[in-house]
């Protein structure tokens, strides 16, 4: 995997990964503004199994704000994520809060280079793959890297936080 950002834009996410020396492969694609299922669009356009493409979701739990990273082929289990964050309940964070805290727009929220780093949990299904894709910080731009690199870059943990 390359460290350089030759095929995609420079974003806070790519800058953070490059500074940390974490290898990644950028995947830019033409985003259709009419599409709101951003992760599924990425999987389809890039020709990647949706189980390997992950969405970054911000939640507001009784333990505070946190990030859950789950495959686009599944759904986030809010209770499981709340438990992983040290709480009992969670709800999706308000869009304005998610955009302000992350520094990204919804549909382009990356787990890397966020304005306010938050506790992060990666769904354990990611560990089944050599590499996964997550948002690169813009709609139409994903980053491919090893699941262990996601955990390293975010200081996160892995747990089952998806519903099937």
SEMI-673465 format. One record per residue: residue number from 1; residue in three letters; x, y, z of N, C-alpha, C in turn. Coordinates in steps of 0.1 Angstrom, whole numbers, plus 5000, padded with zeros to 4 digits. Layout:
   domar   kolza     nu     nv     nw    cau    cav    caw     cu     cv     cw
     NUM     ALA      X      Y      Z      X      Y      Z      X      Y      Z
...
This chain:
   domar   kolza     nu     nv     nw    cau    cav    caw     cu     cv     cw
       1     UNK   5008   4988   5000   5000   5000   5000   5009   5012   5000
       2     UNK   5004   5022   4993   5012   5035   4992   5008   5044   5003
       3     UNK   5018   5052   5007   5015   5063   5017   5011   5076   5010
       4     UNK   5015   5077   4997   5012   5089   4990   4997   5090   4986
       5     UNK   4993   5102   4984   4979   5105   4981   4978   5108   4966
       6     UNK   4984   5100   4957   4985   5103   4943   4971   5103   4936
       7     UNK   4961   5095   4940   4949   5094   4933   4937   5100   4939
       8     UNK   4939   5109   4949   4928   5115   4956   4932   5128   4962
       9     UNK   4922   5135   4967   4924   5149   4973   4932   5148   4986
      10     UNK   4938   5159   4989   4944   5160   5002   4933   5165   5012
      11     UNK   4931   5157   5023   4921   5160   5033   4927   5160   5046
      12     UNK   4920   5164   5056   4925   5163   5070   4928   5148   5073
      13     UNK   4920   5139   5068   4922   5124   5070   4935   5120   5064
      14     UNK   4938   5123   5051   4950   5119   5044   4962   5125   5051
      15     UNK   4961   5138   5055   4972   5145   5062   4975   5138   5075
      16     UNK   4965   5135   5083   4967   5128   5096   4974   5114   5094
      17     UNK   4969   5107   5084   4975   5093   5082   4990   5095   5077
      18     UNK   4992   5104   5068   5006   5106   5063   5015   5110   5074
      19     UNK   5011   5120   5082   5019   5124   5094   5022   5113   5103
      20     UNK   5013   5104   5105   5014   5092   5114   5022   5081   5108
      21     UNK   5025   5082   5095   5033   5072   5088   5025   5059   5085
      22     UNK   5011   5061   5085   5002   5049   5083   4999   5048   5068
      23     UNK   5003   5037   5062   5000   5035   5047   4985   5033   5044
      24     UNK   4982   5039   5033   4968   5039   5028   4968   5040   5013
      25     UNK   4957   5036   5007   4955   5037   4993   4942   5045   4991
      26     UNK   4944   5057   4984   4932   5065   4981   4923   5060   4970
      27     UNK   4910   5061   4971   4901   5057   4960   4891   5069   4958
      28     UNK   4894   5077   4948   4884   5088   4945   4875   5083   4934
      29     UNK   4862   5087   4935   4852   5084   4925   4842   5095   4923
      30     UNK   4835   5095   4913   4825   5106   4910   4813   5103   4918
      31     UNK   4810   5112   4928   4799   5111   4937   4786   5117   4930
      32     UNK   4775   5110   4930   4763   5114   4924   4756   5122   4935
      33     UNK   4754   5135   4934   4747   5143   4944   4733   5139   4948
      34     UNK   4727   5131   4939   4713   5126   4942   4713   5114   4952
      35     UNK   4725   5108   4954   4726   5096   4962   4729   5101   4977
      36     UNK   4721   5094   4986   4723   5097   5000   4728   5085   5008
      37     UNK   4729   5074   5002   4734   5062   5008   4749   5061   5003
      38     UNK   4757   5069   5010   4771   5072   5006   4780   5059   5005
      39     UNK   4779   5051   5016   4787   5039   5016   4784   5029   5006
      40     UNK   4771   5027   5003   4767   5018   4993   4771   5023   4979
      41     UNK   4770   5036   4977   4775   5042   4965   4790   5039   4963
      42     UNK   4798   5041   4973   4812   5038   4972   4815   5024   4968
      43     UNK   4808   5014   4975   4810   5000   4972   4806   4997   4958
      44     UNK   4795   5002   4953   4791   4999   4939   4800   5006   4929
      45     UNK   4803   5018   4931   4811   5025   4921   4825   5020   4920
      46     UNK   4831   5016   4932   4844   5011   4933   4845   4996   4930
      47     UNK   4834   4989   4930   4833   4975   4927   4839   4967   4939
      48     UNK   4837   4972   4951   4842   4965   4963   4830   4959   4971
      49     UNK   4833   4947   4976   4823   4940   4985   4818   4950   4996
      50     UNK   4805   4952   4997   4800   4961   5007   4804   4957   5022
      51     UNK   4808   4945   5024   4812   4941   5037   4826   4947   5040
      52     UNK   4833   4951   5030   4847   4957   5032   4846   4972   5032
      53     UNK   4835   4978   5029   4834   4993   5029   4826   4997   5042
      54     UNK   4832   5005   5050   4827   5009   5063   4823   5023   5064
      55     UNK   4812   5026   5071   4807   5039   5073   4811   5044   5088
      56     UNK   4814   5057   5089   4818   5063   5102   4806   5070   5107
      57     UNK   4801   5066   5119   4789   5072   5124   4792   5078   5138
      58     UNK   4787   5090   5141   4789   5096   5154   4776   5094   5162
      59     UNK   4778   5090   5175   4767   5088   5184   4768   5097   5196
      60     UNK   4757   5100   5202   4757   5107   5215   4752   5097   5225
      61     UNK   4761   5092   5234   4757   5082   5244   4757   5088   5258
      62     UNK   4752   5081   5267   4753   5086   5281   4767   5086   5286
      63     UNK   4777   5081   5278   4791   5082   5282   4797   5093   5274
      64     UNK   4790   5101   5265   4795   5111   5257   4795   5108   5243
      65     UNK   4800   5117   5234   4800   5114   5220   4810   5103   5217
      66     UNK   4808   5096   5206   4817   5085   5202   4815   5082   5188
      67     UNK   4824   5074   5182   4824   5070   5168   4822   5055   5167
      68     UNK   4813   5051   5158   4812   5037   5155   4815   5035   5140
      69     UNK   4823   5025   5137   4826   5023   5123   4821   5009   5119
      70     UNK   4811   5008   5110   4804   4996   5107   4804   4994   5092
      71     UNK   4803   4981   5088   4802   4979   5073   4789   4985   5068
      72     UNK   4789   4989   5055   4778   4995   5049   4767   4984   5046
      73     UNK   4771   4971   5047   4762   4960   5045   4754   4957   5057
      74     UNK   4757   4964   5068   4750   4961   5081   4745   4974   5087
      75     UNK   4740   4973   5099   4735   4985   5106   4742   4986   5120
      76     UNK   4743   4998   5125   4749   5000   5138   4739   4995   5149
      77     UNK   4744   4988   5158   4737   4984   5170   4740   4995   5181
      78     UNK   4731   5004   5183   4734   5015   5192   4737   5011   5206
      79     UNK   4730   5001   5211   4732   4996   5225   4746   4990   5226
      80     UNK   4750   4982   5216   4763   4976   5217   4774   4986   5216
      81     UNK   4772   4997   5208   4782   5008   5207   4782   5015   5221
      82     UNK   4771   5018   5226   4770   5025   5239   4778   5017   5250
      83     UNK   4776   5004   5250   4783   4995   5260   4798   4996   5257
      84     UNK   4802   4996   5245   4816   4996   5241   4823   5010   5245
      85     UNK   4814   5020   5246   4819   5033   5250   4818   5036   5265
      86     UNK   4813   5026   5272   4812   5027   5286   4798   5032   5291
      87     UNK   4788   5032   5282   4775   5037   5286   4765   5026   5285
      88     UNK   4752   5030   5286   4741   5021   5284   4732   5024   5272
      89     UNK   4731   5037   5269   4723   5041   5258   4730   5050   5248
      90     UNK   4726   5050   5236   4731   5059   5226   4721   5062   5215
      91     UNK   4722   5073   5209   4714   5077   5198   4723   5084   5187
      92     UNK   4719   5084   5175   4727   5091   5165   4729   5105   5169
      93     UNK   4741   5110   5167   4743   5125   5170   4736   5133   5160
      94     UNK   4732   5145   5165   4726   5155   5156   4736   5158   5144
      95     UNK   4731   5159   5132   4739   5162   5121   4748   5174   5123
      96     UNK   4743   5185   5128   4751   5197   5130   4762   5194   5140
      97     UNK   4760   5186   5150   4770   5183   5160   4781   5174   5154
      98     UNK   4776   5164   5146   4786   5155   5139   4795   5163   5130
      99     UNK   4789   5172   5122   4797   5180   5113   4807   5189   5120
     100     UNK   4802   5196   5131   4810   5205   5138   4822   5198   5146
     101     UNK   4819   5187   5152   4829   5180   5160   4839   5173   5151
     102     UNK   4834   5168   5139   4843   5160   5131   4851   5170   5121
     103     UNK   4845   5181   5117   4851   5189   5107   4848   5185   5093
     104     UNK   4839   5175   5092   4835   5169   5078   4820   5171   5076
     105     UNK   4816   5169   5064   4801   5169   5061   4797   5154   5062
     106     UNK   4784   5153   5066   4778   5139   5066   4779   5133   5052
     107     UNK   4783   5121   5052   4786   5114   5039   4801   5114   5036
     108     UNK   4808   5122   5043   4823   5123   5041   4830   5123   5054
     109     UNK   4823   5119   5065   4830   5119   5078   4840   5107   5079
     110     UNK   4852   5111   5081   4863   5101   5082   4866   5099   5097
     111     UNK   4871   5087   5100   4875   5085   5114   4889   5092   5117
     112     UNK   4896   5097   5107   4909   5102   5108   4909   5118   5107
     113     UNK   4917   5125   5114   4918   5139   5112   4906   5147   5117
     114     UNK   4899   5141   5126   4887   5148   5131   4891   5161   5139
     115     UNK   4883   5171   5138   4885   5183   5146   4886   5180   5161
     116     UNK   4877   5172   5166   4876   5167   5180   4877   5152   5180
     117     UNK   4889   5146   5182   4890   5132   5183   4881   5126   5194
     118     UNK   4874   5116   5190   4864   5109   5199   4868   5095   5201
     119     UNK   4863   5089   5212   4865   5074   5214   4859   5067   5202
     120     UNK   4866   5057   5197   4862   5051   5184   4862   5036   5186
     121     UNK   4851   5030   5180   4850   5015   5180   4848   5010   5166
     122     UNK   4856   5001   5162   4855   4995   5148   4848   4982   5150
     123     UNK   4838   4979   5141   4832   4967   5142   4842   4955   5139
     124     UNK   4841   4945   5147   4851   4934   5147   4850   4926   5134
     125     UNK   4840   4928   5125   4840   4921   5112   4851   4926   5103
     126     UNK   4856   4938   5106   4867   4944   5098   4880   4935   5100
     127     UNK   4881   4929   5111   4893   4921   5113   4894   4909   5104
     128     UNK   4883   4905   5097   4883   4894   5088   4890   4897   5075
     129     UNK   4893   4910   5073   4898   4914   5060   4912   4919   5061
     130     UNK   4920   4918   5050   4934   4924   5050   4933   4939   5050
     131     UNK   4923   4944   5042   4921   4959   5041   4906   4962   5041
     132     UNK   4903   4974   5045   4889   4979   5045   4889   4993   5039
     133     UNK   4878   4998   5035   4877   5011   5030   4868   5020   5040
     134     UNK   4872   5032   5043   4865   5041   5051   4865   5055   5043
     135     UNK   4857   5064   5048   4857   5077   5041   4870   5084   5043
     136     UNK   4874   5090   5032   4886   5098   5032   4885   5113   5035
     137     UNK   4872   5116   5039   4870   5130   5044   4862   5139   5034
     138     UNK   4857   5132   5023   4849   5139   5013   4840   5129   5007
     139     UNK   4828   5133   5003   4819   5125   4995   4827   5122   4982
     140     UNK   4827   5109   4978   4834   5105   4966   4849   5102   4968
     141     UNK   4852   5100   4981   4867   5097   4983   4868   5087   4995
     142     UNK   4873   5075   4993   4875   5066   5003   4890   5063   5005
     143     UNK   4894   5057   5016   4907   5054   5019   4907   5039   5022
     144     UNK   4917   5031   5016   4918   5017   5019   4930   5015   5028
     145     UNK   4928   5008   5039   4939   5005   5048   4936   4993   5056
     146     UNK   4946   4988   5063   4944   4976   5072   4936   4980   5084
     147     UNK   4927   4971   5089   4919   4973   5101   4928   4977   5113
     148     UNK   4940   4971   5114   4949   4974   5125   4953   4989   5124
     149     UNK   4955   4994   5112   4959   5008   5110   4948   5017   5114
     150     UNK   4935   5013   5112   4924   5021   5116   4924   5023   5132
     151     UNK   4927   5011   5138   4927   5012   5153   4939   5020   5158
     152     UNK   4950   5018   5151   4962   5026   5155   4960   5041   5153
     153     UNK   4955   5045   5142   4953   5059   5139   4942   5066   5148
     154     UNK   4932   5058   5152   4922   5064   5160   4923   5061   5175
     155     UNK   4933   5052   5179   4934   5048   5193   4921   5040   5197
     156     UNK   4915   5034   5187   4902   5028   5189   4903   5013   5194
     157     UNK   4891   5007   5195   4890   4993   5199   4881   4986   5189
     158     UNK   4882   4973   5189   4873   4965   5180   4863   4958   5189
     159     UNK   4850   4958   5184   4840   4951   5191   4828   4948   5182
     160     UNK   4820   4939   5185   4808   4937   5176   4798   4948   5179
     161     UNK   4797   4957   5170   4787   4968   5171   4777   4969   5160
     162     UNK   4776   4958   5152   4767   4958   5141   4755   4949   5143
     163     UNK   4744   4953   5137   4733   4944   5137   4732   4938   5123
     164     UNK   4728   4926   5121   4728   4920   5108   4714   4921   5102
